[in-house]
């Protein structure tokens, strides 16, 4: 699944470690999501959308 997580993170000048801490996941998980190697669980996707103030569909897309 494609996403714009890296761009959203960059807008806030957050490192992968910063985002990982905010989401309570590992930096490796953030990296894998950004590269499309891992699709987040639905609860994690909701947490990401709430953190960035966007709908899930605006962050994740086919």
Secondary structure by P-SEA (a helix, b strand, c coil): cccaaaaaaaaacccaaaaaaaacccaaaaaaaaaccccccaaaaaaaaaaacccccccccc
